[in-house]
Amino acid sequence: MCVCQTMEVGKYGKIASRDGGRGVLLEPFIHQVGGHSSMMRYDDHTVCKPLISREQRFYESLPPEMKEFTPEYKGVVSVCFEGDSDGYINLVAYPYVESENADQEVTPERDQPRRKHSRRSFHRSGSSTEHKDEKQGLSVENTESIQEMKSPKVELQIQSDVPFQMLDGNSGLSSEKISYNPWSLRCHKQQLNRMRSESKDRKLYKFLLLENVVHHFKFPCVLDLKMGTRQHGDDASEEKAARQMKKCEQSTSATLGVRVCGMQVFQMNTGHYVCRNKYYGRGLSIDGFRHALFQYLHNGLELRKDLFDPVLTKLRGLLGVLERQASYRFYSSSLLIIYDGKECPKRTENMDTETPEDIPSLSHPFMPKVDVRMIDFAHSTFKGFRDDPTVHDGPDKGYVFGLKSLIHILECLRKENQ
């Protein structure tokens, strides 16, 4: 049975039960701040993304010392479109079976996934809420890179209790306070359009299952940094390599070995996130990059000085690991820095009586929890990996240079704001 191409983007419930082989309804991952492949929420601890064979094999080949700094790889699922009786299209994940391939059809007898009712939903164009919620909608016609979407408007209702606000005027996205990171919806709509254009039949797609690295954080503040002085892989065409080199030359990738690819920061004074995207990052000077780091560590009321030491400790640890990885190249990969935007508690007379619920973002009353993770390995390589013809010597100098630049700037910011 084919999915009707005129159906609008589906509504998403919470994770469905997998009893009896039923599938899991996927939701957009609302904290995606960069990249171009859509990240989907599989469950509270897991996200998934379209599988790229090189990236899958890279995760499977990671040396043990790198695993602390990468998301846990959890396997593969099969994902397909499924229509429901309300006329919505859903993305549904099923257990991956080795004999399946990308063109295999889903058997009609397979049970439909269970759905828990949720307010987290995409509504069809023309719904009764269209005019009421128009200010929260994202007009596809105003977004140049996804004009080909057939749905004239997609309206996202409640995705988060905390609103987001995109600050970039060149993003083509709403500047209103909305309930999801605008970049996550942009990526999601592009991904759905690509899949739908290829999917005349009930085609199965492979998706990677990865650890949701922000699940520990109640108010995740995320900085996505494109690392290294070179972004194109060894297999890139001359045209693509030239485009990537130009982007590097015109940004801090050339001067610092790192550039901002996306950001969301929780603001204590307003109670919402502010967001930046990759276009903002590409236009930054060295001083602009320093200011972006300052902004990322500022909660709207004060600079989070308590974050400098734990973030620097993580970055120095990663630097030591990567300097020992001879022949590895992490072209076009990103580095996530994450912390909880909830204000750290001050020492009080009642500190000894506080419960873990009183300090949900902290592993210790005086040490904020932070995380640093490498992601996106679709263009990574190392000696002996998949018989790659190009073998590189020594550590990834461009990535190491970027890490050292990042560490130096953070050290300077710490010193200037003591």
ABEGO torsion letter per residue (X at the ends): XBBBAABBBBBBBBBBBABGGBBBBBBBBAABABEABBBBBABAABBBBBBBAAAAAAAAABBAAAAAABBBBAEBBBBBBBBBAAGBBBBBBBBBBAABBAABBBBAABBBBBBBBBABBBBBBGBAAAAAAAAABBBAAABAAAAABABABBBBBBABABBBBBABAAAGBBABBBABBAAAAAAAAAAAAAAAAABABBBBBBBBBBBBAAAABABBBBBBBBBEABABBAABBAAAAAAAAAAAAABAAAAAGBBBAEBBBBBAAAGBBBBBBAAAAAABBAAAAAAAAAAAABAGABBBAAAAAAAAAAAAAAAAAAAABBGBBBBGBBBBBBBBABBBBBBBAAAAABBAAABAABABAABBBBBBBBBGAAABBBBGBGGBABBBBEBBAAAAAAAAAAAAAAAAAAAAAX
